[in-house]
Amino acid sequence: MEETKSQKTDILIIGCGIAGASAALEAAKSGLKVVVVTKNEKLEESNTFYAQGGIVSLGPDDHPELLKEDIIQTGDGINNPEAVEILSKEGNKMVDSVLIEELDIPFMKSSPDSLDYAQEGGHSRRRILHIRDTTGRTIEEKFVAALKDYSNVTLLPDHTAVDLLTVPHHSKNPTSFYREPRCIGCYVLDNKTNKVKIICSTYTILATGGCGAVYLYTSNPKGAIGDGYAMAYRAGARIVNMEYIQFHPTSLFHRDADGFLISETMRGEGARLKTKDGQMFMDKYSGQNELAPRDEVTRAIYEEMTNTSSNYVYLDLASYAKIDIKKRFPHIYKTCLQYGIDITKESIPVVPAAHYCCGGVLVDGWGRSSLSGLYAVGEVSCTGVHGANRLASTSLLEGLVWGIRSAKHIASHFNPVLERTGLDIHQWYYPEKEEETDPALINQDWISIRSTMWNYAGIIRTPKRLERARADLDYLHHRIEKFYKEARMDRNVVGLKHGIQVALLITYAAIGNPVSRGSHYIKN
């Protein structure tokens, strides 16, 4: 087979949510050559696009120290103090300079001269900037539009990252084994041709988002299967805190809704949780009631569903709202109405869903991983900001801050080491007789992964459940690896390989931590 020519760039960014897009924009402004890869046909498709609530800033009666306290209290005290300090002190400035001044994001205002700040669970102040309930979508669209103005940015949608390229592992030169391991790019699958490209980069930034879609019920888009965690793990980067999977308390319960998120801001605006027979219950579980941290609210709902043999509870905004519901939550109102639910007149049936991974690729304050040449930003990374449980609406801010900081760090320390590492690397291996992939088999494997994770490594875990998950997933992993080596390459095959690896990372991390803390809750 004819050899594939390597594409070279200064920075390869894998993912185009707020973290990847902000890194790309900052790098582009510094004059570096940037390639952005995303597996989706639309560049905007990401967890960021679906973020409803908003982004943390600082309200008029607020202070960075108050934000720090809220983050650490919600994170159950195991947050990285340095990372929390960075977020609390720099976040507000970046929101102002990049989102408001540079991108002209139209955050809602309470008056012509004042921004409107919402409040969510775990926050001691109203400090969430928002665009009603489509904050993430607006931010994402603005970033993508800005990136298209730069001639030094190449955007590659519909391309799936397969594996990180590293020296010495992928080098043909035996003497490269004497060098320090370094990431020098990625094998990337063109989804249209099903051929693997080689993109060599001086620096690589993972911005692939989270892994909620390895669970049966999730608020994430189906593509959020943790590609970045899997690739970084196989490349040898440190992965930490994967047991801390945050479940969002309220996703719409409807057979056709596919995990549609009901924003936590609704509870900030007065909505109450009730059982199916109309009884409020949060006061039994937390003194903060509906504004308790997400892990507490999630477990309370789970317990009430278990105790009442129900498969959902109600979120009642209509009875308590002091706002114009249609105006404040237009997207949620319109979506629920499509399913026959008028949220201005009736309660919303809701269930918890896998939402956010607090762990990931361990990075420092500049987004550097333990593998030279590799940075990670956004949900795929673990800065330590979130500890054991994420404070609401800090995810977009963390992506923005570390996206910008990583690009600044690369630009200020740029060293074209790529030419010295040597590009004599192995071509992608295609089996001589590629097996046709059967969609039914891939779908069944995904059902097994997602059901196992939901039932055995979900909201409430036990040693027996986790051990069952480990055994079942280990067996499935062996089968999938064999299938992967023989199958015709396509994005579904690659995704399955990533997904089983991520499920195992979560399960093994949970088994290794017997202490219930934050979003990792284990019953012995």
N, C-alpha and C positions, 0 to 999 in steps of 0.2 A: 504494500500500500504506500502511496506517495506520502512523504513526510509533510506534516503540517508546519507552516512557518510560524515562528513565534512573534506575537505582537508585543511591543515594548512600551512602557509608560512609566512616568515618575511615581504615580500613586494609583493603585487599583482599589476601588471602593466597592465592596459587595453589599448591596442593599441601598435603598433610596428613600427610607422613611426620614424623619426629622434628623436623626443622628447622621446617617449617610449623606443626606442632602446638605446639611449644614457644614459637614466636613468638606464635601466637594466644592461648595461655594467659597469657603474660606481658602481652600487650596488653589482654586481657580484665580482668585483675586491676587494671590501671591505669584502667579505666573507659571505654576507647575503644570505639567501635562497630566490630565486626570482621565481615567476611564471608570465609568460607573456601570456596574452590572446588576441587573435585577431579573429574577426568573419570571416575572409577570409580564404580560403583554403591555399593560399600562404601567408607566413609570410610577404613577401615584399610588398604585395598589400596595398597601402596607398596613401595619397596625396603626400607624399614625393617622392614616386616612379615616379610620373608624373611631378615633378618640373623640368622645362627645364632650366630656366634662369641661376641660380647660387646661390651663398651664399655670403653675404656681408663680406668683410674683410677690410683691410686698404691698399690703394694703396701707391706707393712710395712718392707721394706729398700730402699725406692725414694726418689727425689727428683726434683723437676721438671727439674733439669739433666740427669739421666740420660735422662729421657724426651725432652728436647730433642735430645740427642745421637743417640738412636735414630731420631727423626723425620728429622733432617737427613742422617744417613748413608743411610737408606733412600731419601730424596728426591734423592740424588746431589748434595747441596750447593747446589741452586738454590732452596731454600725461602725464603719471606719470613720473616726473623728476627723481625719484630714479631708476625706471626701465630702463629708457633711459640711465642713467649713467652706470648702470650695463652692459647693452648690448654693449655700445660704448667702455667701458674700458676693459671688460673681453672677449668679443666675439672673437676678433682677436687672443688672446692668446689661446683660446680653439680650434679655427680652426687650428692653428699651431700645438698644442700639441696632439690633439685627431685625427683630420681628416688627417693631413699631416704626422705627425711623427708616431702615433700609428697605424692608419688604412691604411696609405700609399695611400691616395686618389690621383689619377693621374690628378690633375688640369692642365689645358693647360698652356703652356709656350710660351712667345713671343721670348725667346732666351734660350739657354741651362741653363743659370743661373738666368732667370727672369720669374716669373709667369705672365700670361696674365690677365689683368684686363679689364672687360667690363664695359660699362656705361648703366644705365637705367633711366627711367623717375623719376624726383625728386632728383636725385643724382648730387651733384656739382663736383664730381670727378669720375674717373674710378676706381672702387673698388670691382667689382663683380668677384669672382673666379668662374670658370666654367669648365665643361667638354663638350665643344661644347653645344649641346642642350639636353644632357642626364645627367645632373648633379645629380638630385635627385635619379635617378635609380642607378647610380654607388655608391653613398653614402649609400643608403639603402641596397644594396647587400653586401657591405663591413661590415656594422653593423651586419646584420643577420649572416654572416659567422663567425664573431668574437664571437657572443653570443653562437654559437653552440659548441665552444671550452670549455665552462664552465660547469662543472658537477653540480654546484649549481643553474643552470638556467633551469627551465622547460618551454618549449615552447608549448603552446596549440593553434594551429591554428584551424579554423573551430569551434570556440566556441563563442557564442554571449552573451555579458553582458546584463542581463535583468534588474536588480535593485541592487543598493548598499545596503549592509547589514548595519544596524545601530542599536546601543543600545541607547535608550530603545525600539525603534519602533518594532524591530523584536525579542525582547527577551520574553521568556515565564515567566521570573521572574518579578513579579510586583514591587519588590523593586528596580529594575533597573531604574525606572522612577525618582529616586532621584539623579541619576548620570548625569553628563554632557553628552549630545549627542555625540556619536563617531561613525565613520565609522569603521567597522571591517571586511570588505570584500565585496563579491558580490554573488548574485545568477547568475549562468552562464549556459546557454543552450548549450548542446552538439548538434551541428547541425546534426550529423549523427543519433543519437538515439532519438532526440527530448525530452530528459530528462534533468531536471534542476539539476545542481550540486551546492553544497555550498562550496565556497572557502573562508575560514576565514584567515584574514591577520592582522598583527600588524599595518601595514600601507598600504594604497592603493593610487596608482598614476593613475589618469585619463590622458590618452594620446590618446583620441579617434578621434582627428582631428576635421574638420569643418562640416558645414551643407549646403554647396552649393546645394546639391541634393534635397533640399526641394523646389527648384525653377525649372521651366520648362526648362530653358537653363542654363547650368553650365559647367565650365571647370573641375569640380571635378568628380572623379569616382562615380558611382551610389550609392555606399555604404556610401558616406559622408552625412549622414542624421542627424548628430548632436546627436548621442546616449548619449554622455557624458553630454551635456547640460541638456538633459531631465532627466537623472538619478540623476545628482547633484541637480537639482531643486526639484525633488520629495523627495530627502533626506534632504532638508533644507539648502543647501549651497547657499551663495549669488551669484546671477547672475547679471551682469551689462553690459551696452552698447550694447545690442543685436540689437539695431536699426542700428548700423553701419555695414552694409553688403557691402563689396567692390565688385564691378563688374569689371571683367577684360575686357578691351576694345576690345580685339581681340581674338575671337575663330573662327575657320574655319566654314564658312557658307556652309554646304552641307548636304543634307538629310540623308546621311549615316555616317557622320563624328562623330556624338554623342559628341559634345562639345570639339573637339580636340583643344588644346591651341596653339596659335601662339605667341611665346615668345615676351615679351616686349623688349628683347635685340635686336630684329630686328629694332625697332625704334632707339635704341641706335647706331645701325650700319648704320643709314641713311634712313631707310624706311619711306615713306610718305603716309599719309592717303588721299584718294581721293573719291569723289562722283562717282556714276556709269558713269557719263559723263566725268570723268577725271579731275575734278576741285579740287585742294587742298583747305582745309577749316580750318585747325587748327589755322591759324593766326587770325581768327575771334574770337576765344574763349580764347586763352592764348598766352602770350608773349613767353612762352617756347615751343610753337608749339607742335610737336609730343612728346617732352620730358616733357610735363606737367604731374602732378600727375594723377594717374589712374582715380580718380573720375571726374576730369575735362575732360579728354579724352573720358571717357565713355559717359558723358552727351553731349559732342559735337557730337559724333557719333549718339547718340539717337536723338538729335535735327535735324541733317542732314537727318537721315532716315525718320523722321516725316515730315520735310519740303519738301522732294522730293518724298514722298510716296514710299520709297524703303524699302526692308527688309534686306539690307546689304550695306556696303561700301567696298571700295578696300584698301588694303595695298600693296603699290608698293615698293618692295625692288630692283627688277631687274633694274630699271632705275637709281638707285642712289648708289648701293653698290660699295664699293672700296675694297671688300674682295672676297675671293672664297666662294660663297654661299653654294655650295655642301659640302665644307670642314667645314665651320663654323656652318651650320645648317643641318647636314646629316639626322637626324631623321625627322625634319619638311619637308625637301626636299623629302625624300622617301615617307612619309605619304601623302603629297599633290599630289605626282605623282600618287599614287594609285587611287586618285579621279580625275585624268585627268588634274591636274594643275602643270605646270612646273614653279616653283618660280624663276628660273634663267632667264625666258623669259617673264613671265606675272604676273599681279597683283593677289593678293589673296583675294577672297571675305571673309569678316569678319563681325562678329556681337559681341556685348557685351554678357557676360555670368557671372552669379553669381560665385564668385571666393573665397572670404575670409571673415570670420567673425572676426571683430576687437574686439568684446566683448566676454563674456563667464564667466566661473567660476572665480570670483574675487580671486586673490592670491597675496601673498607678494613676496619679493625678493628671497625667497627660494621655492616658489611654494606652500606654505601652503594656503589652503582654509579656509573659516570661520567655517567649520565643522572639529572638531578634528579628526586626523587620516587620513584625505583626502587631497591629493595633486593633483594639476592639472598642466599640462605642454603642451606646444605647442598651437595649434589653439583653443583647447577646453577651454583654460584658458584665463583670461584677466589680464595680468601683468600691463597693461596701457602703454606699449611700443608704441602701434600703435595709441593711441588716437582715432580720428574720421576717420582715413584713413591710411592704411599701406603703408609704403615706400617699393618699389620693392625690392625683394630678402632678406628682413629682417626676413621672416617667418622661413626659415630653421635655421638661426642663433639663433633666439629666442628659437626654439625647442631644439637646441643643448645646449645653455647656461642654460636654466631652467631645462632641463632634467638632466644635470650633477649636477647642484646646488641642486635640490631636493634630489637626491640620496646621495650627500655629507651630506646634512643636516640630513637626516634620519640616516645615518651611524654614524654620530658624536653625535646624540642625542638618539640613539636607546635604547628603553626601552620596554621590552616584556610585555606590559600592557595587551596583549590579554588574558593571563592566569587569570588576575584579573577581566576582564569584564564578564567572564562566557560565555560559548559557547552553553548554553541551548536556542537555537533559533528556531523559527518556521520553519518547513519543508515547501517546496514549495507546494502550494495548487493546486491540479488538479481537475477540475470539475468532478462530477460523470458521467455525460453524455457529453463528449467532442464533440462539433460540428466539422464536417469536414470543413476545410477552402476552400472557393471557390476562386481560383486565379483571376477570373474575377472581383469579388467584391473588392479584395485588390487592383488590378490594377486601378479600377475606382476611388477608394478613393485617390490613389496617384495622379491620373490625376487631381482630384479636388483640392488637396492640392497645387500641383505645379503650376497649372494654376492660382489659386487664389493668390498665392504669387507673381507670375510674373506680373500679371495684376494690382494688387491692392497694393502690398507692395514691389515693385521692384525699378527700377532706379529712377523714378520720382513719388513721392507719393503726394496724396492730402488727406485732412481729410475725404472726402466722400469715397474715395477708401479704406482707412484704416478701416473705420467703416463698409463697406461692407465685407472686409476681416474678421474682428472680428466676425461679425454675422454669416457668412458662416462657419468659422472655429470652432466657439463655438458649432454650431449645429453638425458638423461633429465629433468633439471631443466626444460629448455625445454618438453618435452612435458607434464610435470606442471603447470607454471604455466598453460599454455593450457587444460588439462583443468579446473583448479581454478576458473578464471574463468567456465566455462560449466556446471559440474556442479551438481546439487542438493546443498545443504549437508548433510553428516552428519559424524560424528566420524571416519570412516575417510578421508574426503577431506581433512579438516583434518590428520589424522595423517600422511598421505602428504606433504603440503606441508611440514610440520615436518621429517619424516624425511629428505627429500632435501637440505634446507638443512643439516642437521646433518652428514650424510655429506660434503658439500662442505666444511664448516668444518674437519672433521678432516683431509680429504685435502689441502686447500690449506695447512694448518698443517704437515703432515708434509713436503710438498714444500718449504716454505720453511725447513725446519730440517735441514741436512745432517749434524748432529752426533748420533751415537748417545748417548743418555743416558737412564738409567732405563727407563721403559716405552716409549720411542720408540727402536726399534732398526732401524737402516738399514744395509744392505750395499751398498757401491758396486761 
